[in-house]
Amino acid sequence: MVLKGIVENVVFQNKENGFTVARVSANHELITIVGKLSNIFQGQEITATGNFITDARWGEQFKIDTYTIKEPKNEMGIIRYLSSGLLKGIGPITAERIVEKFGSQTLDIIELSPLKLAEVRGITMKKAAEIGAEFIQLRKMQDVVMFLQNYNISTNMAIKIFNRYGDNAREILKTNPYKLVEDMARVGFKTADKIAINIGIPADSEFRLRAGLVYVLNEASEHDGNTYLPIEDVYISLSSLLNVDIMEKIDVLNGVIDQLVLESVLKRCDFNGVQCLMLVKFYNTELKIASKLLTLNQTATELATDITEEIKSFEKFNNVEFHQDQKRAIEMAVKNGVCVITGGPGTGKTTIIKCILQILNNRCGRIALLAPTGRAAKRMSESCKEEASTIHRALMIDYNESGTREDNAMFFYNETNKFPYDAVIVDEVSMVDVNLMFSLLSALKAGTKLILVGDKNQLPSVGAGNVLADIINSNEIACAQLTHIYRQSESSLIITNAHAINDGEMPLIDNKSKDFFFENKDTSDSIASTILSMVSVRIPNFLGISPLKIQVLAPMRAGVCGVDNLNTIIQNRVNPSTPNKKEYKLEYTVFRVGDKVMQTSNNYTQIWKKPRANGSWEIGEAVFNGDIGFVTDVNYETDSLEVTFEDGRVAEYNREDAKQLSLSYAITIHKSQGSEFDVVIIPIIGGASSILTRNLLYTAVTRAKQMVVLVGTKKHLAMMVKNNYTAKRYSALSIFLQKQAKNLEAFEI
């Protein structure tokens, strides 16, 4: 329905995302409107489409879908409009003086002849010019925002688009909306394509081909972790995206590719005889990672290599006895500038790190312990009894003017301001993508000893690249591969079964151990209901722990046994809605105070505070993908919710940023990387063989510290164990390492 009226007052407006609550006078009634509205002010005439809704707390409201606004025409309306905070330096008294002077022509004067405002008492010539410039800018921004709302672009994004293109925003979008794909983070091809179709840009235009190419390669990196694609794969993906036969346009496409190469957006490469396309940003990143690793290896400070007595001393003091392979790993780490230590659970990686740390403490200066996630860093700190940090926090986020884009985020420690440590040990390296590895290596000074620790059989990083596997496969960096199981209790099956799964053998599921159980259920509904019972009642009663200590790890998001449904049913059981419990409703999710939540993307500008022992607060910025916390408050007045993370940081989320949160009673196995949980429950279901793999199951099982419970059928379990499918991930780091180690060049064609 359509609502038309005059804005009487703006009750609340979130400047970040445009969410607004206002009162509108319409048909002799005062109506509350809510929605994403950019810079509306009292006195304006608004025409909106939407529907009336009833909010449990605030009653009847008109929820806006689209809207247009007009400036007031009568003098009283103009006074109220200018008095509303529209323009800096104009309050109620000044507004009355201006309207008294110029009457109903006031807004035209401000826009077309702003210097005339200096005729009004209290306004200087300089101030008059500033008022005019601000008014024109505001009108242009509102014009762009209302233009873009027709294409389902949020107010927040529309304002960013205006800030990016300025006065030319609307004209650029009308000419080539596909520029959004190249220039703006979080604007996808489909959004730009929708605008283009409505404007009338041909489906085979070069603009569309160009944007499609960039989008295909970006999607390949963001969703599949590829840093390049064989050109044949590009053709297939592009044909599907554009719904055209690319081979019929091959000459035009090659011209577009050549232009993108000239503009340093793309590289044509020949990798082992295969013609490939690579975004320049990944070409440069992987090439520089290779160069920096080899340089660190060559410039390492030489340390005495005979550490036999030091190893013996560590063994005696800690009452352990290293296997020969473990001793060799310690020696390699101390001797080489760069070293990789890889092995599965129970092979002693943590104990080896502790021994290396003790030896290096006697020989080096400062040593940094790092991990890619907060949970992994916390675990490393607890096991080594020394402070460990995430890579992001150690390098220290430094912000440029562009805001939150990850690839625009800079670090305080970088190429010109080096990290003040002589040795760096990084755990869970399988999770590290090329961007993060490049940032770390850029910050390390020549001679820094780098020790990379991880499990090569874990899932690769969510982000682009295959860093750990590529370094190992290059055979150019010293690598210690651990296979001997060092940590294993006689009554424990978690480690034994993890290795069995990794070797393609069925795990032992006779339910006679104390930590590995199998519950046979043959339908999705029975699997889901069993998981619900285990989380809410059975395991908490059995182990005497809170349901919040139990983590469900599901292979996928969709379906009865997917993350989305499991989160909903578990939330309603362990944290149900009650009359006095605050809730925060997004489009597809309801967050309640007490809910377990996860941050699903890096947000470098999210402000947080953390209580100090003296009662004061530490203030900082940045929350990261995978951070887990709990909803501790909902503020209806500011339309925000509060999350307290496991490490004590407290962050307030506005409505736009809250979209980066998800319930985390159940999470995908991919999201669990680098984490450990007391109890892990895994639904064993049927599905696509490309998803339900041995590698995925192995990763899930190795996340558990105290107990693993599998719920499903032996048939599907056997299928996962036998399924050794690994999706091909295209990355060039291994190739670059081998070429540079031999002083070879020529990857481009």
C-alpha positions, -999 to +999 in steps of 0.1 A: +000+000+000+010+037-004+014+061+024+018+099+018+024+125+044+047+150+061+076+140+083+068+154+118+100+142+135+127+116+132+127+095+164+159+075+156+183+071+127+213+048+124+238+067+102+256+035+093+228+016+077+200+042+074+175+023+096+151+050+107+121+054+130+100+085+122+065+100+128+046+110+097+014+131+096-010+114+071-048+116+068-050+136+101-032+107+119+003+104+134+018+072+120+051+056+130+072+045+100+103+023+100+128+013+073+160+022+057+157+059+049+186+081+039+188+115+056+151+123+059+142+154+079+111+169+095+090+190+071+097+168+041+069+153+021+073+115+019+055+090-004+062+054+006+052+019-003+050-009+023+027-025+048+015-020+084+030-044+109+025-049+146+057-049+167+055-068+200+072-039+218+063-007+198+028-016+184+016-007+149+042+006+125+043+012+087+073-008+074+087+009+043+098-009+011+104+021-012+100+058-008+105+092-024+108+125-007+102+161-016+113+193+001+085+214+017+069+242-003+053+264+024+073+287+047+065+270+080+075+236+065+108+251+052+116+265+087+110+231+103+130+215+075+161+237+080+158+236+118+160+198+118+198+195+116+197+193+079+227+217+074+255+225+098+252+259+113+214+264+108+193+262+139+157+273+145+166+310+149+188+312+118+162+292+098+135+317+107+157+346+097+165+330+063+128+322+055+118+357+067+142+371+041+136+347+012+101+332+019+090+302-002+121+307-025+145+298+003+155+264-009+161+276-045+183+304-031+203+279-010+209+257-041+213+283-069+225+315-052+238+305-017+260+336-013+228+357-009+225+340+025+251+364+037+224+391+036+209+373+067+222+384+101+247+360+116+257+343+083+292+352+068+301+349+031+322+318+039+294+302+059+269+309+031+291+291+006+295+261+029+258+259+034+252+259-003+278+233-011+265+210+017+229+213+005+238+204-031+258+174-019+229+162+002+204+165-027+227+145-050+232+118-024+195+115-018+190+113-055+214+084-059+201+065-028+165+067-041+177+056-076+195+026-061+167+015-038+148+003-069+176-023-073+175-036-037+207-019-028+209-010+009+211+026+021+245+020+036+258+006+003+241+033-017+259+060+004+292+042-002+286+041-039+279+079-038+311+085-018+330+064-043+318+081-075+306+115-061+287+138-084+291+113-113+275+084-094+241+083-112+256+090-146+282+062-142+256+037-131+234+046-161+263+043-185+281+012-170+266-002-138+291-031-141+318-008-127+303-016-093+317-052-096+352-040-100+351-009-078+329-018-048+333-046-023+302-067-016+284-056-048+278-087-069+275-092-106+238-100-103+230-066-087+249-047-114+233-069-141+198-061-128+205-024-130+220-029-165+190-048-178+166-022-166+187+006-182+188-013-214+225-023-218+228-052-243+234-087-230+265-090-252+281-056-244+318-055-236+309-039-203+291-071-194+318-094-206+344-074-187+325-074-154+316-111-159+353-120-163+363-102-131+333-116-113+340-152-123+376-150-111+367-133-079+339-159-072+364-187-079+387-173-052+360-163-026+339-195-029+364-222-041+397-208-029+412-206-064+439-180-072+436-187-109+415-207-134+424-226-166+409-205-194+386-234-204+370-232-169+366-195-173+348-200-206+324-225-190+317-203-159+313-172-180+288-188-204+267-200-174+268-166-157+259-145-188+236-172-204+254-167-237+276-189-259+310-175-251+327-192-281+305-172-304+319-141-288+355-154-285+371-126-305+354-099-285+362-117-253+399-120-262+399-083-268+384-076-234+410-099-218+438-081-236+424-048-223+422-061-187+458-073-191+469-038-202+451-023-173+470-047-149+437-064-138+444-098-153+474-119-162+476-146-189+497-174-175+510-207-187+512-232-158+526-266-169+514-261-204+478-250-194+466-216-205+452-198-174+438-165-163+448-149-129+438-117-112+469-095-108+463-092-071+467-130-066+496-132-091+516-106-072+506-120-038+516-156-045+548-145-063+558-123-034+550-150-008+574-174-027+601-148-028+598-139+008+598-175+020+630-182+000+646-150+012+638-158+049+653-193+044+685-179+029+690-150+055+683-170+086+706-165+115+727-196+119+722-214+152+743-242+167+728-274+153+737-298+180+708-296+204+709-331+216+714-322+252+687-296+252+662-321+239+672-346+266+669-319+292+634-310+280+624-348+279+636-352+315+620-321+329+586-328+311+587-366+316+583-373+279+603-393+253+604-381+218+601-404+188+630-401+164+608-383+138+599-357+165+635-351+174+643-346+137+614-321+134+628-301+164+663-301+148+650-290+114+630-261+130+661-249+149+684-253+119+664-238+090+652-203+084+618-216+074+605-250+084+571-268+082+560-293+108+529-313+098+511-342+114+477-354+125+462-354+160+483-371+187+516-368+168+530-344+193+529-311+175+521-292+206+549-308+227+573-302+198+564-265+198+570-263+235+605-279+231+614-256+201+602-226+221+624-235+251+655-240+228+649-208+209+643-188+241+680-196+250+693-187+215+671-160+200+657-127+211+619-122+210+596-151+199+560-147+187+534-174+190+507-169+164+476-186+151+449-176+125+419-176+149+413-165+184+403-200+196+435-215+181+456-187+197+440-193+230+446-231+228+483-224+218+487-201+248+473-226+272+494-254+260+527-235+257+521-214+289+531-183+270+511-156+254+499-163+218+480-140+195+460-141+163+481-130+133+457-100+128+461-087+163+499-093+164+504-073+132+479-047+145+452-034+123+457+001+108+429+017+089+429+037+057+400+059+047+381+033+027+366+015+057+360-022+062+371-039+030+395-067+039+418-062+010+421-026+019+429-033+055+465-024+063+487-035+092+508-014+115+536-039+110+543-042+073+569-039+045+583-007+059+576-012+096+589-046+106+576-070+132+600-068+162+605-105+167+634-128+159+614-160+156+578-167+147+559-199+153+525-201+135+501-229+144+471-242+123+487-229+091+462-250+070+437-222+078+460-194+065+451-180+031+474-162+007+464-127+018+471-133+054+503-151+047+515-123+025+507-097+052+527-118+078+557-124+056+558-087+045+562-077+082+590-102+090+625-087+089+654-106+071+668-133+093+636-140+112+631-177+119+597-189+107+582-222+119+549-232+103+528-259+121+497-276+108+479-307+096+481-311+058+451-334+059+428-307+073+405-288+050+423-260+032+417-223+041+383-207+036+401-178+018+420-181-015+451-203-019+464-235-005+494-222+014+504-251+036+499-278+009+517-257-017+547-251+005+550-288+013+545-299-023+571-275-036+599-295-019+618-262-015+612-256+022+623-280+049+594-301+060+590-326+089+561-350+085+550-366+117+532-400+116+540-417+149+510-413+173+525-398+205+494-388+225+468-416+230+450-429+260+443-466+260+406-459+265+405-431+240+393-436+204+392-400+191+428-400+179+428-436+168+396-432+148+407-399+133+438-416+118+417-446+107+394-422+088+423-404+073+437-438+061+404-447+045+394-472+072+362-474+091+364-461+126+357-483+156+321-476+166+312-503+191+304-477+218+327-493+243+351-464+246+346-433+268+349-407+241+337-420+207+300-430+201+278-438+172+240-435+172+223-454+144+194-433+129+182-437+094+161-407+086+169-370+086+141-363+111+153-389+135+189-377+132+179-341+139+157-351+169+185-373+183+210-344+180+185-321+198+181-346+226+218-351+230+226-313+231+198-304+254+196-334+278+216-366+273+252-353+271+247-324+296+234-350+321+261-376+312+291-352+315+277-326+338+283-298+313+263-269+298+246-274+264+267-244+253+299-266+256+285-290+230+292-281+193+272-296+164+293-297+133+273-302+101+285-308+066+262-282+050+238-254+058+206-266+041+183-295+049+168-310+080+202-318+093+218-287+080+232-258+102+202-235+096+175-259+108+196-274+136+203-239+150+166-231+150+155-262+168+184-262+193+178-225+200+141-231+207+150-259+231+180-245+251+171-208+248+134-205+242+115-173+238+100-160+270+080-128+278+109-111+296+137-122+272+149-096+248+149-105+211+165-090+180+148-099+148+166-098+114+150-109+082+158-146+086+171-149+121+160-141+156+187-135+182+178-138+219+198-128+249+218-159+259+222-172+223+255-186+212+266-167+180+295-166+156+311-138+136+310-149+099+333-124+083+362-101+092+350-066+103+380-044+108+360-014+121+338-031+147+345-014+180+347-035+211+356-030+248+371-054+273+370-050+311+404-046+328+412-059+363+412-023+377+376-017+365+384+004+334+378-007+298+402-015+271+389-002+238+397-017+204+385-025+169+381-055+147+363-088+151+372-118+129+355-146+110+350-175+135+349-155+167+323-171+190+304-153+217+270-148+233+242-122+230+242-104+263+218-075+256+194-060+231+189-022+230+156-013+213+163+024+214+195+022+194+183-008+174+214-028+183+224-059+201+254-066+223+277-097+220+303-107+246+330-129+230+347-158+247+378-137+253+358-110+272+355-085+244+321-068+242+308-054+209+276-035+200+262-044+166+239-022+145+214-038+123+236-039+092+266-054+110+244-079+129+239-096+095+275-108+100+264-128+130+249-163+129+236-186+156+263-211+164+248-240+183+255-257+150+282-246+125+296-259+093+327-281+096+345-256+075+338-229+101+352-252+128+387-252+115+413-241+140+389-246+169+386-273+196+354-281+215+347-302+245+321-323+227+314-326+190+282-341+174+283-348+137+252-357+116+262-385+091+239-380+062+236-387+025+243-361-002+267-349-028+299-368-030+318-336-037+308-324-002+306-355+020+342-365+019+367-383+041+386-350+045+355-333+059+348-361+083+384-362+095+384-324+101+352-327+122+364-355+143+397-338+151+379-308+165+369-327+197+388-327+230+365-349+252+339-367+231+327-374+195+292-385+187+282-396+152+245-397+144+234-414+112+238-447+093+268-470+090+262-469+052+266-432+049+296-433+073+313-458+051+306-438+021+323-407+036+353-427+048+358-443+013+352-410-005+387-395-010+374-368-034+392-336-031+381-306-051+409-293-073+421-260-059+440-239-084+469-221-067+503-211-080+524-208-049+541-242-053+549-234-089+563-200-080+585-215-052+600-241-076+606-215-103+621-189-081+643-214-062+659-222-096+660-185-106+635-191-134+609-167-146+582-166-173+548-175-160+531-149-181+523-153-217 
